Amino acid sequence: MNPLLPDVGPNHEIVAIINKENINDENDYQDDIILSIPENFYPKLSKEDIGTLEPIFCVDNMINTKCFSSHKRPIRIIKKYREEFKLEKGYKLGDIIKALKGKTMYVVRRDVDENGNKIDDIYVIVEGIVEDMEPYRIDEYDHTNLLLDFGHKKEPVSINRVFFKK
């Protein structure tokens, strides 16, 4: 059981949250269904580290997207950053790429030992600069990576592991 999330019973798992900021907000054109929440990285990442991360990516509801599978829905940005980046109704993947390019983001990934081998069960937060987005086919949530520059190399990272700092 994850002590950072509400207890939903032994046979259930929290797989997404709806951002409470825009529930029943008649002026908003999109729901923010966040599929990757930092709390899901506990206990491999400390509570203190989790508390510093803020999701950015989300998907819209089934009614607006006409897509049953949440992970096949187009990528969206949560309301706080839609407003900051001035993403208006009908924004597309290209608008998201333009808004994020050059921004510093934080990736949750496995730590590495002194030989460069990945260590299971120990996660760290690594800073990277957004270069581009790489969708597999189109802007489906589960098949899109961010191309991040980590200083010494550039590599694609799943949007499930990328956050802003609070």
C-alpha positions as CSV (number, residue, x, y, z in Angstrom):
1,M,0.0,0.0,0.0
2,N,1.3,3.5,-0.9
3,P,0.9,5.7,2.2
4,L,0.9,8.8,0.0
5,L,-2.4,7.8,-1.7
6,P,-5.8,7.0,-0.3
7,D,-6.5,3.3,0.6
8,V,-8.6,1.8,-2.1
9,G,-8.4,-1.8,-0.9
10,P,-6.1,-4.7,-1.7
11,N,-7.6,-5.5,-5.1
12,H,-7.5,-2.0,-6.5
13,E,-4.8,0.4,-7.7
14,I,-4.9,4.1,-8.4
15,V,-4.1,4.5,-12.1
16,A,-5.0,8.1,-12.6
17,I,-6.4,11.2,-10.9
18,I,-8.6,14.0,-12.1
19,N,-7.1,17.3,-11.3
20,K,-9.4,18.9,-8.8
21,E,-8.7,22.4,-10.0
22,N,-10.9,22.1,-13.0
23,I,-13.7,19.7,-12.0
24,N,-17.0,21.4,-12.7
25,D,-15.3,24.4,-14.2
26,E,-17.8,25.4,-16.8
27,N,-15.2,27.8,-18.4
28,D,-12.7,25.1,-19.1
29,Y,-12.7,23.1,-22.3
30,Q,-10.8,20.0,-21.0
31,D,-10.7,17.6,-18.1
32,D,-7.2,16.9,-16.7
33,I,-6.9,13.2,-16.2
34,I,-3.4,12.7,-15.0
35,L,-2.1,9.2,-15.8
36,S,1.3,9.4,-14.1
37,I,1.3,10.7,-10.6
38,P,4.6,11.0,-8.6
39,E,3.1,9.1,-5.7
40,N,3.2,5.9,-7.7
41,F,7.1,6.0,-7.5
42,Y,6.9,5.5,-3.7
43,P,8.8,3.7,-2.0
44,K,11.5,3.7,-4.7
45,L,11.6,7.5,-4.5
46,S,11.4,9.2,-1.1
47,K,8.3,11.1,0.1
48,E,10.4,14.3,0.1
49,D,11.5,13.9,-3.5
50,I,7.9,13.0,-4.6
51,G,6.7,16.2,-2.9
52,T,8.9,18.3,-5.2
53,L,7.4,16.9,-8.5
54,E,4.4,18.3,-10.3
55,P,2.7,16.4,-13.2
56,I,2.4,18.3,-16.5
57,F,0.9,15.8,-18.9
58,C,-2.6,14.5,-18.9
59,V,-5.4,13.3,-21.2
60,D,-8.9,14.6,-21.7
61,N,-12.1,12.7,-20.9
62,M,-13.7,10.0,-23.1
63,I,-16.6,12.2,-24.2
64,N,-14.3,14.9,-25.6
65,T,-11.7,12.5,-27.1
66,K,-14.2,9.8,-28.4
67,C,-11.5,7.3,-27.3
68,F,-12.3,4.6,-24.7
69,S,-8.6,3.8,-23.8
70,S,-7.1,6.6,-21.7
71,H,-3.6,5.7,-22.8
72,K,-4.5,6.1,-26.5
73,R,-6.0,9.5,-26.1
74,P,-4.1,12.6,-27.3
75,I,-1.5,14.2,-24.9
76,R,-2.8,17.2,-23.1
77,I,-1.3,19.7,-20.6
78,I,-2.8,20.4,-17.1
79,K,-4.7,23.6,-16.7
80,K,-1.9,25.4,-14.8
81,Y,0.5,25.1,-17.6
82,R,-2.1,25.5,-20.4
83,E,-2.7,28.9,-19.0
84,E,1.1,29.6,-18.5
85,F,1.9,28.5,-22.1
86,K,-1.3,30.1,-23.5
87,L,-2.5,26.8,-25.0
88,E,-6.1,27.4,-26.1
89,K,-8.9,25.1,-27.1
90,G,-7.9,22.9,-30.1
91,Y,-4.2,23.0,-29.4
92,K,-2.2,20.2,-31.0
93,L,1.1,18.3,-30.5
94,G,3.0,21.0,-32.3
95,D,1.8,23.6,-29.9
96,I,2.9,21.4,-26.9
97,I,6.3,20.9,-28.5
98,K,6.7,24.7,-29.1
99,A,5.7,25.5,-25.5
100,L,8.0,22.9,-23.9
101,K,11.1,23.2,-26.1
102,G,14.0,24.5,-24.0
103,K,12.2,24.0,-20.7
104,T,13.9,22.2,-17.8
105,M,12.1,19.1,-16.7
106,Y,12.7,16.4,-14.2
107,V,12.9,12.6,-14.9
108,V,12.3,9.8,-12.4
109,R,14.6,6.9,-13.3
110,R,16.7,4.2,-11.8
111,D,19.9,5.2,-10.1
112,V,23.2,3.9,-11.5
113,D,26.2,2.5,-9.7
114,E,29.9,3.5,-10.2
115,N,30.1,1.2,-13.3
116,G,27.0,2.7,-14.9
117,N,24.8,-0.2,-14.2
118,K,21.2,0.5,-13.4
119,I,20.1,-0.3,-9.8
120,D,16.7,-1.8,-9.3
121,D,14.5,-0.4,-6.5
122,I,16.4,2.9,-6.1
123,Y,15.1,5.9,-8.1
124,V,16.6,9.4,-8.5
125,I,15.4,12.6,-10.1
126,V,17.5,13.8,-13.1
127,E,17.3,17.2,-14.7
128,G,17.0,17.5,-18.5
129,I,16.2,20.1,-21.1
130,V,13.4,19.4,-23.6
131,E,14.7,19.2,-27.2
132,D,11.6,17.7,-28.9
133,M,8.8,15.2,-28.6
134,E,8.8,11.9,-30.4
135,P,5.4,10.3,-30.9
136,Y,5.3,6.7,-32.1
137,R,2.6,7.4,-34.7
138,I,0.5,10.3,-33.5
139,D,0.2,12.0,-30.2
140,E,-1.1,9.0,-28.2
141,Y,-0.2,9.2,-24.5
142,D,1.4,5.8,-24.1
143,H,3.6,6.0,-27.2
144,T,5.2,9.4,-26.9
145,N,8.6,10.3,-25.6
146,L,10.3,13.5,-24.8
147,L,13.8,13.9,-26.3
148,L,15.8,15.4,-23.4
149,D,19.3,16.8,-23.3
150,F,21.0,15.6,-20.1
151,G,24.2,17.6,-20.9
152,H,26.4,14.6,-21.7
153,K,23.8,12.9,-24.0
154,K,20.4,13.2,-25.5
155,E,17.8,10.4,-25.1
156,P,14.1,9.8,-25.4
157,V,12.2,9.5,-22.1
158,S,8.6,8.3,-21.6
159,I,6.3,11.2,-20.6
160,N,5.1,8.9,-17.7
161,R,8.4,9.8,-16.0
162,V,8.7,13.5,-16.7
163,F,7.6,16.3,-14.4
164,F,8.1,19.9,-13.5
165,K,9.4,20.9,-10.0
166,K,7.0,22.6,-7.7
